[in-house]
């Protein structure tokens, strides 16, 4: 039997699975209720986006529902808003409204799923100050801002190789063949296009095929760079990138539809580019190519990928958005060890043996976190080992 008040889950099943909460006004008409969603309600613009919820009322015991605005009105539909997770509800002055329903928008409801596996970064800081700071403890005193700084740095470092912080972005390649990098982009993982069946096809980066110059200054007839009135070089469009966009990808792969299969296999371009046994996978495919243009901070694609549906996987640092600043509970202890080590190691007069002990403790707990968060389990290893007798072709 669970002791009341000790559980960590405050949401009802209705709030978690359905994304809604129904309140009755028949028993005691009031002007405000409080939900227990893990997601805080936002009411930035009354009755409009970017609110993450909307209100509905029913006057026939829940048979039909009418969406109402959360802006202040008069009469029996006056709305009152106050406090985090406080639900603005109509005043039941006329006695016609029986129920009020708070419904999360689909995106807010989806963000609400799976939240129990994480702990907020702010809670990490609060827990550390309670458990590790004080009289008789290793850290007698520390500023909350210092703890928050080391917690953010730890989350960034953990995001690169411990915490699964790989995001994916789906988009359509425009006729310009250029798409801006994601706003929270740190490093590239993989880019693919998906066909009509939803199957992904890996697109290789064209590092050996072309280049995106970091500077493209204009030149006069004598070859000298042209400057503006402030003495700065005037940038021109890249001739290399223009030629690459206009290039026929078959001139790289050597795959031509209007020639015989025999010539197709032994074609000049295939021999030149390596599209035969022992060649580079970058050239032995027809999926197209892309480059990461650091001058324009965009993805540039080959022209055979125009209007293609692209999915780009990339690494972020876990600090870009509020919903990102969450730590998996499997790595919570490693985060505490990291903060403790960083605080002690940056203070003067600390015994070196204490610093080294904390460093080893941080390393051990980080390794445990990696093992816990590893996506490969016993069943996955068993499946792989069943094919260990197969020949591996290089």
C-alpha positions in Angstrom: 0.0 0.0 0.0 1.4 3.4 -0.9 1.5 6.0 1.8 -0.3 9.1 0.8 2.0 12.0 -0.1 5.1 9.9 -0.7 4.6 9.2 -4.4 6.5 11.1 -7.0 3.7 11.0 -9.6 1.2 13.7 -9.1 -0.6 13.5 -12.5 -3.8 11.5 -12.9 -4.1 8.9 -15.6 -6.5 11.3 -17.4 -4.0 14.1 -17.4 -1.1 11.9 -18.6 -2.7 9.7 -21.2 -5.5 11.9 -22.5 -4.0 15.3 -21.8 -7.0 16.8 -20.1 -8.6 17.4 -16.8 -12.3 17.8 -16.1 -13.7 19.9 -13.2 -17.2 19.8 -11.9 -19.0 23.1 -11.1 -22.2 21.5 -9.9 -21.1 20.8 -6.4 -19.3 24.0 -5.4 -19.1 26.8 -8.1 -15.7 28.4 -7.9 -13.6 30.6 -10.1 -10.3 28.6 -10.1 -8.9 25.1 -10.0 -5.4 23.8 -10.0 -4.2 21.0 -12.3 -1.4 18.5 -11.6 0.0 18.3 -15.1 3.8 17.8 -15.2 3.7 20.5 -17.9 3.1 24.0 -16.6 0.2 25.8 -18.2 1.1 28.9 -20.2 -1.2 31.8 -20.9 1.0 34.3 -22.7 -1.6 35.5 -25.1 -5.2 35.0 -23.6 -7.1 32.5 -25.7 -4.4 32.3 -28.5 -1.1 30.6 -29.4 1.5 30.2 -27.8 -0.8 28.9 -25.0 -0.3 25.2 -24.5 -3.9 24.5 -23.5 -7.5 25.5 -24.2 -10.7 25.5 -22.1 -14.0 23.9 -22.8 -17.3 24.1 -20.9 -20.3 21.9 -20.9 -23.9 22.7 -19.9 -25.3 19.2 -20.5 -23.3 17.1 -18.1 -20.4 16.6 -20.5 -22.3 15.5 -23.6 -21.2 18.5 -25.7 -18.3 20.8 -25.1 -17.8 24.4 -26.2 -14.3 26.0 -26.5 -14.1 29.3 -24.6 -11.5 32.0 -24.6 -9.4 32.6 -21.5 -9.6 36.4 -21.9 -11.6 38.4 -19.3 -15.2 38.7 -20.1 -18.4 39.7 -18.3 -21.4 37.9 -17.1 -21.4 34.1 -16.6 -18.3 33.5 -18.7 -15.8 35.7 -16.8 -12.4 34.1 -16.8 -9.8 34.4 -14.0 -6.2 33.5 -14.5 -3.6 33.3 -11.7 -0.6 31.2 -10.7 1.4 28.4 -12.3 -0.9 25.5 -13.3 -3.8 27.5 -12.1 -6.7 26.9 -14.5 -8.9 29.9 -15.4 -12.5 28.7 -15.3 -15.8 30.5 -16.0 -17.8 31.8 -13.0 -21.0 29.8 -12.8 -23.2 32.8 -12.1 -26.2 31.5 -14.1 -25.9 27.9 -13.1 -25.9 26.7 -16.7 -22.3 25.4 -16.8 -21.8 22.0 -15.3 -18.2 21.1 -16.2 -15.0 22.8 -17.2 -12.4 20.8 -19.2 -8.7 21.8 -19.5 -7.2 20.3 -22.6 -3.5 20.4 -23.6 -2.7 21.0 -27.2 -1.2 18.0 -29.0 2.4 19.2 -28.9 2.1 20.0 -25.2 0.5 16.5 -24.5 3.3 14.8 -26.4 6.0 16.7 -24.5 4.2 15.5 -21.3 4.8 11.9 -22.2 7.8 10.1 -20.8 8.7 13.0 -18.5 9.2 10.8 -15.5 12.5 9.4 -16.8 14.0 12.9 -16.5 14.8 15.3 -13.6 15.0 19.0 -14.3 18.3 20.8 -14.1 16.9 23.2 -11.6 16.0 20.3 -9.3 19.5 18.9 -9.7 20.9 22.2 -8.4 18.4 22.3 -5.5 19.1 18.7 -4.5 22.9 19.3 -4.6 22.6 22.4 -2.3 20.5 20.4 0.1 22.6 17.2 0.2 26.2 18.3 -0.4 26.5 21.8 1.0 26.5 22.8 4.6 28.3 22.6 7.9 30.3 19.4 8.3 30.1 18.6 4.6 32.8 18.6 1.9 31.4 21.9 0.6 30.6 24.2 3.5 29.3 27.0 1.3 28.8 27.7 -2.4 26.7 30.1 -4.4 23.8 28.8 -6.3 25.0 30.5 -9.4 28.3 28.5 -9.2 26.4 25.2 -8.9 24.2 26.2 -11.8 27.2 27.0 -14.0 28.9 23.6 -13.3 25.6 21.8 -13.8 25.1 23.4 -17.2 28.7 22.6 -18.2 28.2 19.0 -17.0 25.0 18.7 -19.0 26.8 20.0 -22.1 29.6 17.5 -21.7 27.2 14.6 -20.9 25.1 15.4 -24.0 28.0 14.7 -26.3 28.8 11.2 -25.3 26.6 10.0 -22.4 23.1 11.4 -22.6 21.2 10.7 -25.8 20.9 14.2 -27.1 20.7 13.4 -30.8 17.8 15.3 -32.4 16.4 14.8 -35.9 14.8 17.4 -38.2 12.6 16.6 -41.2 12.3 19.1 -44.0 11.9 19.5 -47.8 14.8 20.6 -49.9 13.8 23.8 -51.6 14.7 24.6 -55.3 17.6 26.7 -54.0 19.1 23.4 -52.7 20.0 25.2 -49.5 18.5 24.7 -46.0 19.6 26.6 -42.8 21.3 24.6 -40.0 19.0 23.8 -37.1 19.0 26.6 -34.5 20.4 24.3 -31.8 22.9 22.6 -34.1 26.3 21.6 -32.6 27.6 18.6 -34.7 26.3 16.5 -37.5 25.5 12.9 -37.1 23.7 11.6 -40.3 21.5 12.9 -43.1 19.1 10.8 -45.2 16.2 11.1 -47.5 13.1 9.1 -47.1 11.2 7.6 -50.0 7.5 7.1 -50.5 7.6 4.0 -48.3 9.2 5.9 -45.5 12.5 4.0 -45.9 15.6 6.1 -45.3 18.5 6.3 -47.7 21.8 7.6 -46.3 23.2 10.7 -48.0 27.0 11.1 -47.9 28.8 14.3 -47.3 30.7 15.4 -50.4 34.0 16.2 -48.7 36.1 14.7 -51.6 33.9 16.0 -54.4 33.5 19.7 -53.8 34.2 22.5 -51.3 32.4 25.4 -49.8 34.8 28.4 -49.7 34.7 30.5 -46.6 35.3 33.7 -48.5 34.4 34.7 -52.1 35.7 38.2 -52.8 34.9 40.0 -56.1 37.8 40.6 -58.5 38.4 43.2 -61.1 39.8 42.5 -64.6 43.4 42.5 -63.3 42.5 39.9 -60.7 42.7 42.3 -57.7 40.1 42.1 -54.9 37.5 44.8 -54.9 36.7 46.7 -51.7 33.8 48.8 -50.6 33.9 52.4 -49.2 35.0 51.0 -45.9 38.0 49.1 -47.2 36.3 45.7 -46.8 36.3 43.1 -49.6 33.0 42.8 -51.5 31.7 39.3 -51.4 30.6 37.6 -54.6 28.6 34.4 -55.2 30.7 31.2 -55.2 31.4 29.9 -58.7 32.2 26.5 -57.2 28.9 26.2 -55.4 27.0 27.4 -58.5 28.7 24.8 -60.7 28.0 22.1 -58.1 24.3 23.0 -58.1 24.1 22.9 -61.9 26.1 19.6 -62.1 24.5 16.4 -63.2 25.1 13.9 -60.4 25.4 11.1 -63.1 28.7 12.8 -64.1 30.0 11.9 -60.7 28.6 8.4 -60.3 28.9 7.4 -64.0 25.4 6.0 -64.0 23.7 6.8 -67.3 20.3 5.4 -68.3 20.8 5.7 -72.0 23.7 3.4 -72.4 24.2 -0.3 -72.1 24.7 -2.0 -68.7 28.1 -3.3 -69.8 29.4 0.2 -70.6 27.6 1.5 -67.5 29.8 -0.8 -65.3 33.1 0.0 -67.0 32.3 3.6 -67.7 35.1 6.1 -67.5 33.6 8.1 -64.6 33.2 5.0 -62.5 36.8 4.0 -63.0 37.9 7.6 -62.3 35.7 8.0 -59.2 36.0 4.5 -57.9 32.5 3.2 -58.4 33.5 -0.5 -58.7 34.7 -3.2 -56.3 37.0 -1.7 -53.6 35.7 1.8 -54.2 34.6 4.4 -51.7 31.0 4.1 -50.5 30.7 7.9 -51.0 30.8 7.4 -54.7 29.2 3.9 -55.0 25.6 5.1 -54.5 22.9 7.1 -56.2 21.4 8.9 -53.1 23.0 12.2 -53.8 25.3 14.3 -51.7 25.3 17.2 -49.3 27.8 19.7 -47.8 27.7 21.8 -44.7 28.4 25.4 -45.8 30.1 27.2 -43.0 30.0 30.5 -44.8 26.3 30.6 -45.1 25.6 28.1 -42.2 23.4 26.0 -44.4 23.1 22.5 -45.8 23.8 22.4 -49.5 22.4 19.5 -51.5 23.1 18.1 -55.0 20.4 19.0 -57.5 19.0 15.4 -57.7 17.7 16.0 -54.1 15.5 19.0 -55.0 12.0 18.6 -53.3 13.3 15.5 -51.5 12.1 14.7 -48.0 15.2 14.9 -45.8 15.9 13.9 -42.2 19.0 15.3 -40.5 20.2 13.9 -37.2 22.5 16.2 -35.2 23.9 16.6 -31.8 22.8 19.5 -29.5 24.2 20.5 -26.1 21.0 20.0 -24.1 20.7 23.7 -23.1 19.0 25.3 -26.1 15.4 25.1 -24.8 13.7 24.8 -21.5 12.4 21.3 -22.3 16.0 20.3 -23.2 17.4 21.1 -19.7 16.5 17.7 -18.3 18.8 15.0 -17.0 18.0 11.3 -17.3 17.6 9.9 -13.8 20.1 7.2 -14.8 22.7 9.9 -15.0 21.6 11.9 -11.9 24.3 10.6 -9.6 26.9 11.2 -12.2 25.8 14.8 -12.4 26.1 15.3 -8.6 29.6 13.8 -8.8 30.6 16.1 -11.6 29.4 19.2 -9.8 31.1 18.2 -6.6 34.4 17.5 -8.4 34.3 20.8 -10.3 33.6 22.9 -7.2 36.4 21.3 -5.1 39.0 21.2 -8.0 38.5 24.9 -8.7 39.0 26.0 -5.1 42.4 26.9 -3.7 43.9 25.0 -0.8 42.1 21.7 -1.4 44.1 18.6 -0.6 45.2 16.9 -3.8 44.1 13.5 -2.6 40.6 14.7 -2.1 40.5 16.2 -5.6 41.8 12.9 -7.1 39.3 10.9 -5.2 36.4 13.0 -6.4 37.8 12.8 -10.0 37.9 9.0 -9.8 34.4 9.0 -8.3 33.1 11.2 -11.1 34.7 9.0 -13.8 33.2 5.8 -12.3 29.7 7.2 -12.0 29.9 8.6 -15.5 30.9 5.2 -16.8 27.9 3.7 -15.0 25.6 6.3 -16.5 26.9 5.4 -20.0 26.2 1.7 -19.4 22.8 2.4 -18.0 21.8 4.7 -20.9 23.3 2.5 -23.6 20.7 1.5 -26.2 22.3 -1.9 -26.7 20.8 -4.6 -24.4 21.2 -8.3 -23.9 18.6 -9.1 -26.6 20.4 -6.8 -29.1 23.8 -8.5 -28.3 22.3 -11.9 -28.7 20.9 -11.0 -32.1 24.2 -9.7 -33.2 26.2 -12.7 -31.9 23.9 -15.1 -33.8 25.4 -13.8 -37.0 29.0 -14.0 -35.8 29.7 -16.9 -38.2 28.9 -14.8 -41.2 31.7 -13.6 -43.4 32.6 -9.9 -42.9 33.3 -8.3 -46.2 35.7 -5.3 -46.2 
